[in-house]
Amino acid sequence: MARYIDEILQPGERVLYSTNAHWIFYFPAIVAWIVALALFVASRQIDVYSLMVLCLWGSGLVALAALYWTLKGWFHRFTTETDVTNLRVVHKTGFIKRRTFEMALDKVESVDVNQTILGRILNYGDVTINGVGEGRETIRTIASPLAFRNSITAR
């Protein structure tokens, strides 16, 4: 499957920077996988049959939730594209129901980056692009937000 940006490039337009949703979207799945593994290991250490069965059931249920969150995080990252070309900023989310945002670089008034402490440590954050007039778009939880901002503002 071709990337969205490759399908919409105009003649003479080239991609300068690409980023994606940060891997932090996998965090709930990672925690759930750890809990599922801990419950499974605990079930092997317990001698009481009813507690062992309870831990195995709990491990299975948590593993199902972890699988769901893993697939959900993967699908979100797979269907999200954020690119800067020499002419515009393009952000696309969704697969069947698609939402796109495009703004010409000469219409960008300012680019704001918002990072939490964890976002600074793990290098993710929210970027708000303010356009001339009413245009404003916030792109949430993207990887390397400062590099993304610099690719927009450095012309």
C-alpha positions in Angstrom: 0.0 0.0 0.0 1.4 3.4 -1.0 1.8 6.2 1.4 -0.7 8.9 1.2 1.9 11.6 0.6 3.2 9.8 -2.4 -0.2 9.8 -4.0 -0.8 13.6 -3.6 2.6 15.1 -4.4 2.4 17.8 -7.0 4.9 18.2 -9.8 8.1 19.6 -8.4 7.1 18.9 -4.8 9.3 16.8 -2.6 9.1 15.5 0.9 11.5 17.2 3.3 10.5 15.6 6.6 8.3 12.7 7.7 7.2 11.7 11.2 4.7 9.4 12.7 2.7 8.9 15.9 5.0 8.1 18.8 5.4 4.6 20.1 3.9 5.8 23.4 0.6 4.6 21.9 1.8 1.1 22.8 2.3 1.9 26.5 -1.1 0.5 27.7 -0.3 -2.7 25.7 3.2 -2.9 27.2 1.8 -2.6 30.7 -0.9 -5.2 30.1 1.6 -7.7 28.6 3.8 -7.3 31.7 0.8 -7.9 34.0 -0.3 -10.9 31.9 3.2 -12.4 32.1 3.3 -11.7 35.9 0.0 -13.5 36.4 1.1 -16.4 34.3 4.3 -16.8 36.3 2.4 -16.4 39.5 0.1 -19.2 38.4 3.1 -21.6 38.1 4.3 -20.7 41.6 1.0 -21.2 43.4 0.2 -24.7 44.9 -3.5 -24.0 45.6 -5.4 -25.2 42.5 -8.2 -22.6 42.6 -5.7 -19.7 42.9 -3.7 -21.2 40.1 -6.8 -21.3 37.8 -7.7 -17.8 38.8 -4.3 -16.5 37.9 -4.4 -18.4 34.6 -7.8 -16.9 33.7 -6.7 -13.5 34.7 -3.5 -13.8 32.6 -5.6 -14.9 29.6 -8.1 -12.0 30.0 -5.3 -9.4 30.4 -3.4 -10.9 27.5 -6.6 -10.5 25.3 -6.8 -6.8 26.4 -3.0 -6.4 25.7 -3.5 -7.9 22.2 -6.4 -5.5 21.6 -4.3 -2.5 22.7 -1.3 -3.7 20.7 -3.4 -3.9 17.5 -5.1 -0.6 18.2 -1.7 1.2 18.7 -0.2 -0.5 15.6 -3.3 0.5 13.5 -3.1 4.1 14.7 0.6 4.3 13.8 0.0 2.6 10.5 -2.8 4.9 9.4 -1.2 8.2 10.5 1.2 10.2 8.4 2.7 13.6 9.0 4.9 15.1 6.4 6.5 18.4 5.4 7.1 19.1 1.8 8.8 22.0 0.2 5.3 23.5 -0.4 3.0 22.4 2.4 2.4 20.5 5.7 0.3 17.4 5.3 -1.3 15.3 8.1 -3.5 12.3 7.5 -5.2 10.0 9.9 -7.6 7.1 9.4 -8.0 4.2 7.0 -11.6 3.9 5.8 -12.7 7.2 7.4 -9.9 9.5 6.4 -9.2 13.0 7.9 -6.5 15.1 6.3 -5.1 18.5 7.0 -2.9 20.5 4.6 -1.5 23.9 4.9 0.7 25.8 2.5 4.0 26.7 4.1 3.6 30.3 3.2 0.4 30.4 5.1 1.9 29.1 8.4 2.1 31.9 10.9 3.6 30.0 13.9 4.3 26.5 15.1 3.9 25.7 18.8 5.3 22.6 20.5 3.8 21.3 23.8 5.7 18.6 25.6 5.2 17.1 29.0 8.1 16.0 31.2 7.7 12.4 29.9 7.3 13.8 26.4 10.7 15.6 26.7 12.4 12.5 28.0 10.9 10.2 25.3 10.9 12.8 22.6 7.2 13.2 21.7 4.6 16.0 22.0 1.8 18.0 20.5 2.4 20.5 17.7 0.0 23.3 16.9 0.2 24.9 13.5 -1.3 28.3 13.3 -2.2 29.6 9.9 -2.8 33.1 8.6 -6.4 33.9 9.6 -8.5 31.2 11.1 -6.4 28.1 10.3 -5.3 26.1 13.4 -4.5 22.4 13.7 -3.0 20.4 16.6 -1.2 17.2 15.8 -1.1 15.1 18.9 1.6 12.8 20.2 4.0 12.8 17.3 7.6 11.7 17.5 10.4 14.3 17.4 8.1 17.4 17.6 11.0 19.9 17.7 12.5 18.4 14.5 9.1 18.6 12.9 8.7 22.2 13.9 12.1 23.1 12.6 11.4 21.5 9.3 8.3 23.8 8.9 10.0 27.0 10.1 13.4 26.6 8.4 12.7 27.7 4.8 
